[in-house]
């Protein structure tokens, strides 16, 4: 049995939950309360020296970094594929995912927001503006990439979700938490609507796995 150590509102953990559900892999969750700094506990640091979530225990190993975990899942459980095998389609899917995973999310996550507040003294308005700026830049680029892909939708990956949809949906969830306007991104919203009607995405939603649920 796989064990996923994550936090219900972690977008990186959310990505992995979606992928596990899409592949129909059984797993159990272990909640790591980020707001209580449980990610810095000795037990969790032994799992992940970065003190981040998610961490996936499998086969006596612990895998970290959501992109690496999704790549491992694709290799271990090949169907349905999250990353296409065709070289061109593979590069396109990974590029879309990396817009979120490397350029948007890392500079809006909890440890960055805490540093903005406590290390730099940014007030709530400044932190919100920071978040909106980087999300808007990423979403604008991703909307253009989706328009140019010619995949036909409804997902970013085409008729079925791919790795970029696993990254997109959690980031849109975060955007709404920070009241980032989204009307300018109809293709992203179309992909999200299709995803939120898909059982794998529904079961991975933070509301579905929150500790009070």
C-alpha positions as CSV (number, residue, x, y, z in Angstrom):
1,X,0.0,0.0,0.0
2,X,1.3,3.4,-1.0
3,X,1.4,6.2,1.7
4,X,1.0,9.8,0.6
5,X,2.2,12.4,3.1
6,X,0.6,15.7,2.1
7,X,-1.6,18.6,3.3
8,X,-5.1,18.9,2.1
9,X,-4.6,22.4,0.6
10,X,-1.1,21.7,-0.8
11,X,-1.4,22.2,-4.5
12,X,1.6,19.9,-5.0
13,X,-0.1,17.2,-2.9
14,X,-3.3,17.8,-4.8
15,X,-1.5,17.1,-8.1
16,X,-0.3,13.7,-6.8
17,X,-3.8,12.8,-5.4
18,X,-5.2,13.5,-8.9
19,X,-2.6,11.3,-10.6
20,X,-3.1,8.4,-8.2
21,X,-6.8,8.6,-8.7
22,X,-6.6,8.8,-12.5
23,X,-4.4,5.6,-12.4
24,X,-6.7,3.9,-9.9
25,X,-3.9,3.2,-7.5
26,X,-4.8,2.5,-3.9
27,X,-3.1,4.6,-1.3
28,X,-3.6,6.0,2.2
29,X,-3.1,9.6,3.2
30,X,-1.1,11.0,6.1
31,X,-2.0,14.6,6.8
32,X,1.0,16.9,7.4
33,X,-0.5,20.1,8.9
34,X,1.7,22.8,7.3
35,X,0.2,25.6,9.4
36,X,1.5,23.8,12.5
37,X,4.9,23.3,10.9
38,X,4.6,19.6,11.0
39,X,6.7,19.5,7.8
40,X,9.6,20.6,9.9
41,X,9.3,17.7,12.4
42,X,12.1,15.2,12.7
43,X,9.9,12.4,11.3
44,X,9.0,14.3,8.2
45,X,12.5,15.7,7.6
46,X,13.7,12.1,7.7
47,X,11.2,11.5,4.8
48,X,11.9,14.7,2.9
49,X,15.0,16.7,3.9
50,X,13.5,19.8,2.2
51,X,10.6,19.7,4.7
52,X,8.0,19.9,2.0
53,X,5.0,17.9,0.9
54,X,4.2,15.7,-0.8
55,X,6.2,12.6,0.0
56,X,5.1,9.2,-1.3
57,X,6.2,6.0,0.4
58,X,6.4,3.0,-1.9
59,X,8.4,-0.2,-2.2
60,X,10.5,0.8,0.9
61,X,11.4,4.1,-0.7
62,X,10.2,7.7,-0.3
63,X,9.7,9.8,-3.4
64,X,9.5,13.6,-3.2
65,X,8.8,16.5,-5.6
66,X,5.4,16.2,-7.3
67,X,6.8,16.2,-10.9
68,X,9.2,13.3,-10.0
69,X,6.4,11.4,-8.3
70,X,4.1,11.8,-11.3
71,X,6.9,10.6,-13.6
72,X,7.4,7.6,-11.3
73,X,3.7,6.8,-11.4
74,X,3.7,6.9,-15.2
75,X,6.6,4.5,-15.3
76,X,5.2,2.2,-12.6
77,X,1.5,2.3,-13.6
78,X,1.6,3.2,-17.4
79,X,-2.1,3.5,-18.0
80,X,-3.6,5.9,-18.4
81,X,-0.6,7.9,-19.4
82,X,-0.1,11.3,-17.9
83,X,2.9,12.2,-20.2
84,X,2.5,11.3,-23.9
85,X,5.0,8.9,-25.5
86,X,5.2,11.0,-28.7
87,X,8.2,13.2,-28.3
88,X,6.5,16.4,-29.5
89,X,3.4,15.9,-27.4
90,X,5.5,14.9,-24.4
91,X,7.5,18.2,-24.6
92,X,4.3,20.2,-25.0
93,X,2.6,18.5,-22.0
94,X,5.7,18.9,-19.8
95,X,6.1,22.5,-20.8
96,X,2.5,23.3,-19.8
97,X,2.9,21.5,-16.5
98,X,6.2,23.4,-15.8
99,X,4.6,26.8,-16.3
100,X,2.7,26.0,-13.1
101,X,5.1,23.7,-11.3
102,X,8.3,25.7,-11.8
103,X,7.4,29.3,-12.6
104,X,4.1,30.0,-10.7
105,X,3.6,27.8,-7.7
106,X,7.1,27.9,-6.2
107,X,7.0,31.7,-5.7
108,X,3.5,31.6,-4.2
109,X,3.7,28.7,-1.7
110,X,3.5,28.9,2.0
111,X,7.2,29.3,2.8
112,X,7.6,32.1,0.3
113,X,4.5,33.9,1.6
114,X,5.8,33.6,5.2
115,X,9.2,35.0,4.1
116,X,7.5,37.9,2.4
117,X,5.6,38.6,5.6
118,X,8.2,38.0,8.3
119,X,11.4,38.3,6.4
120,X,10.7,41.3,4.2
121,X,7.7,42.9,6.1
122,X,5.2,42.8,3.2
123,X,1.7,43.5,4.4
124,X,-1.4,41.5,3.3
125,X,-2.1,43.8,0.4
126,X,1.5,43.5,-1.0
127,X,1.4,39.7,-0.6
128,X,-1.9,39.5,-2.4
129,X,-0.5,41.7,-5.2
130,X,2.6,39.5,-5.5
131,X,0.5,36.4,-5.7
132,X,-1.9,37.8,-8.3
133,X,1.0,39.1,-10.5
134,X,2.8,35.8,-10.8
135,X,-0.4,33.8,-11.2
136,X,-1.6,36.1,-13.9
137,X,1.6,35.9,-15.8
138,X,1.6,32.1,-15.7
139,X,-2.1,31.8,-16.6
140,X,-1.8,34.2,-19.5
141,X,1.1,32.2,-21.0
142,X,-0.7,28.9,-20.4
143,X,-3.9,30.2,-22.1
144,X,-1.9,31.0,-25.2
145,X,-0.1,27.6,-25.1
146,X,-3.5,25.9,-24.9
147,X,-4.8,27.9,-27.8
148,X,-1.8,27.0,-29.9
149,X,-1.8,23.3,-29.1
150,X,-4.8,22.5,-31.3
151,X,-5.7,19.6,-29.0
152,X,-9.4,20.3,-29.2
153,X,-10.0,20.0,-25.5
154,X,-11.8,19.9,-23.3
155,X,-8.7,19.2,-21.2
156,X,-5.3,20.8,-21.8
157,X,-4.2,17.4,-22.8
158,X,-7.0,17.0,-25.3
159,X,-9.9,14.5,-24.9
160,X,-8.3,13.1,-21.7
161,X,-6.5,14.8,-18.9
162,X,-2.7,14.7,-18.9
163,X,0.0,15.9,-16.5
164,X,-0.7,19.6,-17.3
165,X,-4.3,19.2,-16.1
166,X,-3.0,17.7,-12.9
167,X,-1.0,20.9,-12.3
168,X,-3.6,23.4,-13.6
169,X,-6.6,22.5,-11.4
170,X,-4.8,22.9,-8.1
171,X,-3.4,26.2,-9.2
172,X,-6.8,27.5,-10.2
173,X,-8.1,26.4,-6.7
174,X,-5.3,28.5,-5.2
175,X,-6.1,31.5,-7.5
176,X,-9.7,31.6,-6.2
177,X,-8.4,31.5,-2.6
178,X,-6.5,34.7,-3.4
179,X,-9.3,36.2,-5.5
180,X,-7.3,36.3,-8.7
181,X,-9.6,37.2,-11.6
182,X,-9.8,34.3,-14.1
183,X,-12.3,35.4,-16.8
184,X,-9.5,36.1,-19.3
185,X,-8.6,32.3,-19.4
186,X,-11.6,30.5,-21.1
187,X,-9.5,27.5,-22.2
188,X,-8.1,27.0,-18.7
189,X,-11.6,27.3,-17.2
190,X,-12.9,24.8,-19.8
191,X,-10.3,22.3,-18.8
192,X,-11.0,22.9,-15.1
193,X,-14.8,22.4,-15.7
194,X,-14.1,19.1,-17.4
195,X,-11.8,18.1,-14.6
196,X,-14.2,19.0,-11.8
197,X,-16.7,16.6,-13.5
198,X,-14.2,13.8,-13.5
199,X,-14.3,11.4,-10.5
200,X,-10.5,11.3,-10.1
201,X,-10.4,15.1,-9.7
202,X,-13.5,15.2,-7.5
203,X,-12.0,12.7,-5.0
204,X,-8.7,14.6,-4.9
205,X,-10.3,18.0,-4.2
206,X,-9.2,19.6,-0.9
207,X,-12.8,19.7,0.3
208,X,-12.9,15.9,-0.2
209,X,-9.8,15.1,1.9
210,X,-9.9,17.9,4.5
211,X,-9.4,16.7,8.1
212,X,-13.0,17.7,8.9
213,X,-14.4,15.9,5.9
